């Protein structure tokens, strides 16, 4: 994930990188585990898609 955030920042997409980081912070970082706050993440993703 750090590669994705780095690429977004390198491309000048700092606002998008911030939104992605906020979404990632709300999820459990363990690989293969489900996000404990699925509804919160869903709401943030919908806002992210709208721009």
Secondary structure, DSSP 8 states (H G I E B T S, - for coil): -HHHHHHHHHTT-HHHHHHHHHHHHTS--STT---TTHHHHHHHHHHHHH-
